[in-house]
Amino acid sequence: MQNPTFKDKTALVSRLHKIEGQVRGLARMVESDEFCIDILTQIASARSALESLGMVLLQQHVEGCVRDSFKADSGTERVEELIAAVNRFIKT
């Protein structure tokens, strides 16, 4: 089933591939015994990229599914779903 909230799936997949490359790079850094501070810096960068992608998806969800659910009179369910999604996303 296609997710109707994805405005530009190609851009999302591209961002995920970049993040995947960052994580592979982290593995190479560990295998090569790079400096801990350099590895930590790259971990922070990968985490930031994931959080940024998550915010894009969350925004698209609100602008698509949640807004449309109010039109379809199922807004209460979607608001509860949204709150649960935000809670999962912000937990660290």
Contacts in CASP RR format, 6 or more apart in sequence:
PFRMAT RR
TARGET T0000
AUTHOR 0000-0000-0000
METHOD contacts of the structure
MODEL  1
MQNPTFKDKTALVSRLHKIEGQVRGLARMVESDEFCIDILTQIASARSAL
ESLGMVLLQQHVEGCVRDSFKADSGTERVEELIAAVNRFIKT
4 64 0 8 1.000
4 65 0 8 1.000
4 68 0 8 1.000
5 57 0 8 1.000
5 60 0 8 1.000
5 61 0 8 1.000
5 63 0 8 1.000
5 64 0 8 1.000
5 65 0 8 1.000
6 12 0 8 1.000
6 60 0 8 1.000
7 60 0 8 1.000
12 53 0 8 1.000
12 56 0 8 1.000
12 57 0 8 1.000
15 49 0 8 1.000
15 52 0 8 1.000
15 53 0 8 1.000
15 56 0 8 1.000
16 53 0 8 1.000
18 49 0 8 1.000
19 46 0 8 1.000
19 49 0 8 1.000
19 50 0 8 1.000
19 53 0 8 1.000
22 42 0 8 1.000
22 45 0 8 1.000
22 46 0 8 1.000
22 49 0 8 1.000
23 46 0 8 1.000
25 42 0 8 1.000
26 39 0 8 1.000
26 42 0 8 1.000
26 43 0 8 1.000
26 46 0 8 1.000
29 38 0 8 1.000
29 39 0 8 1.000
29 42 0 8 1.000
30 39 0 8 1.000
54 89 0 8 1.000
58 85 0 8 1.000
58 86 0 8 1.000
58 89 0 8 1.000
61 82 0 8 1.000
61 85 0 8 1.000
62 82 0 8 1.000
65 78 0 8 1.000
66 75 0 8 1.000
66 78 0 8 1.000
66 79 0 8 1.000
66 82 0 8 1.000
69 75 0 8 1.000
69 77 0 8 1.000
69 78 0 8 1.000
70 78 0 8 1.000
END
